[in-house]
Amino acid sequence: MAHSDSSASRSAAPEARFALSAAAFEIAPLRADLLSAQAGAYASFEGWVRDHHGGRAVVGLRYESYAELALSEGEKVLAEARERFAIVDARCVHRVGDLAIGELAVWVGVSAAHRDAAFAACRYIIDETKARVPIWKHERYADGEADWLHPLPPPAAGS
């Protein structure tokens, strides 16, 4: 006779976890949190502040968010990734506040049984985060000017 333990089933279900961080953060503990006996693959994305945009020299930027909505929408993105792809777990952390050139701005990590699902889910999470989560980028340029940048939706498949 098979025994069904509903509490074990609930605890085995992966939890989506999206966070905003006003300070630099370490990736190693986030990655370690994704380790699982069920996972044979791990994929991640790191987005850094670059020194140029649209032919202009960038000296820094600031991310601002509507935190409550950003956290809620970020959790939705991660839940969608769990539904669409065969993944074990996923996390995403996005910085807010002032960032210098070279700083880590966003990190996504995904664990899955197989690499294809890990890569696909990682790509989905960063694309949807940039398109839907209310986080706005204000770039400062070497010429003294500054601009708010508005994210575009992710490109359609095959384009």
C-alpha positions as CSV (number, residue, x, y, z in Angstrom):
1,M,0.0,0.0,0.0
2,A,1.5,3.3,-1.0
3,H,1.7,6.0,1.6
4,S,1.1,9.6,0.6
5,D,2.6,12.3,2.7
6,S,1.0,15.6,1.7
7,S,3.5,17.7,3.8
8,A,6.4,16.2,2.0
9,S,4.7,17.0,-1.3
10,R,4.2,20.6,-0.3
11,S,7.8,21.0,0.9
12,A,9.1,19.6,-2.3
13,A,7.4,22.3,-4.4
14,P,9.8,25.0,-5.4
15,E,9.2,28.5,-4.2
16,A,9.7,31.5,-6.4
17,R,11.8,34.2,-4.8
18,F,12.3,37.7,-6.1
19,A,14.1,40.4,-4.2
20,L,15.2,44.0,-4.4
21,S,18.5,45.0,-2.9
22,A,19.7,48.6,-2.0
23,A,23.2,47.2,-1.4
24,A,25.7,45.0,-3.3
25,F,25.0,41.3,-2.7
26,E,26.9,38.1,-2.9
27,I,25.9,35.5,-5.5
28,A,27.5,32.4,-3.8
29,P,24.8,32.1,-1.1
30,L,22.0,32.6,-3.6
31,R,23.5,29.9,-5.9
32,A,24.0,27.6,-2.9
33,D,20.3,28.0,-2.0
34,L,19.4,26.6,-5.4
35,L,21.4,23.4,-4.9
36,S,19.1,20.3,-4.9
37,A,19.5,16.6,-5.3
38,Q,16.8,17.0,-8.0
39,A,18.9,19.4,-10.0
40,G,21.5,18.3,-12.5
41,A,21.8,21.8,-14.0
42,Y,22.2,25.4,-12.9
43,A,22.0,28.5,-15.2
44,S,22.5,32.1,-14.2
45,F,22.5,35.6,-15.7
46,E,24.4,38.6,-14.3
47,G,23.6,42.1,-15.6
48,W,26.3,44.7,-14.9
49,V,26.4,48.4,-15.3
50,R,28.3,49.2,-18.6
51,D,30.1,52.3,-19.5
52,H,28.2,53.2,-22.6
53,H,24.7,53.2,-24.1
54,G,23.5,54.4,-27.5
55,G,26.9,55.8,-28.3
56,R,27.1,57.9,-25.1
57,A,29.6,57.4,-22.3
58,V,27.8,56.4,-19.1
59,V,29.3,57.3,-15.7
60,G,26.7,55.7,-13.5
61,L,23.0,55.0,-13.0
62,R,20.2,54.8,-10.5
63,Y,17.4,52.2,-10.4
64,E,14.1,53.1,-8.8
65,S,11.2,50.9,-8.2
66,Y,7.6,50.7,-7.0
67,A,8.8,48.1,-4.4
68,E,5.5,46.5,-3.4
69,L,4.4,46.0,-7.1
70,A,7.9,45.1,-8.2
71,L,8.1,42.3,-5.6
72,S,4.6,41.0,-6.5
73,E,5.2,41.1,-10.3
74,G,8.7,39.5,-9.8
75,E,7.1,36.7,-7.9
76,K,4.6,36.2,-10.7
77,V,7.4,36.0,-13.3
78,L,9.2,33.3,-11.3
79,A,5.9,31.4,-10.8
80,E,5.3,31.5,-14.5
81,A,8.8,30.2,-15.2
82,R,8.1,27.3,-12.8
83,E,4.9,26.5,-14.7
84,R,6.4,26.9,-18.2
85,F,9.7,25.1,-17.7
86,A,10.7,21.9,-15.8
87,I,12.7,23.7,-13.2
88,V,13.5,22.9,-9.6
89,D,13.9,26.4,-8.3
90,A,14.6,30.0,-9.3
91,R,15.6,33.3,-7.8
92,C,16.1,36.8,-9.0
93,V,17.7,39.8,-7.2
94,H,17.6,43.3,-8.7
95,R,19.5,46.3,-7.3
96,V,17.9,49.6,-6.6
97,G,19.6,52.9,-5.8
98,D,22.9,54.3,-7.2
99,L,25.2,52.0,-9.0
100,A,28.7,52.6,-10.5
101,I,30.2,51.2,-13.7
102,G,30.9,47.5,-13.4
103,E,28.5,46.8,-10.5
104,L,26.2,43.9,-10.5
105,A,22.7,45.2,-11.3
106,V,20.6,42.1,-11.6
107,W,21.1,38.3,-11.0
108,V,19.0,35.4,-12.0
109,G,19.6,31.8,-11.0
110,V,17.8,28.7,-12.0
111,S,18.2,25.0,-11.1
112,A,16.6,22.2,-13.1
113,A,17.0,18.6,-13.8
114,H,18.4,19.4,-17.3
115,R,20.3,22.3,-18.8
116,D,17.7,23.2,-21.6
117,A,15.1,24.0,-19.0
118,A,17.6,25.9,-16.8
119,F,18.7,28.1,-19.7
120,A,15.2,28.7,-21.1
121,A,13.8,29.6,-17.7
122,C,16.7,31.9,-16.9
123,R,16.2,33.8,-20.3
124,Y,12.5,34.0,-19.7
125,I,12.9,35.4,-16.2
126,I,15.4,38.2,-17.1
127,D,13.3,39.1,-20.3
128,E,10.0,39.3,-18.4
129,T,11.6,41.0,-15.4
130,K,13.0,43.8,-17.7
131,A,9.6,44.1,-19.5
132,R,7.1,43.9,-16.7
133,V,8.6,44.6,-13.3
134,P,8.3,48.3,-12.3
135,I,12.0,49.1,-12.0
136,W,13.2,52.2,-13.8
137,K,16.8,53.1,-14.9
138,H,18.1,56.6,-14.8
139,E,21.5,56.8,-16.6
140,R,24.0,59.6,-16.0
141,Y,26.3,60.5,-18.9
142,A,29.8,61.9,-19.1
143,D,28.5,65.1,-20.8
144,G,26.5,65.9,-17.6
145,E,23.2,64.9,-19.0
146,A,20.9,62.1,-17.7
147,D,18.0,60.1,-19.1
148,W,15.3,57.8,-17.8
149,L,15.3,54.6,-20.0
150,H,12.2,52.7,-20.6
151,P,12.4,48.9,-21.2
152,L,11.0,47.5,-24.3
153,P,9.1,44.2,-24.4
154,P,11.2,41.1,-25.2
155,P,11.5,40.4,-28.9
156,A,9.1,37.9,-30.4
157,A,10.5,34.4,-30.9
158,G,12.4,34.1,-34.1
159,S,13.0,37.8,-34.6
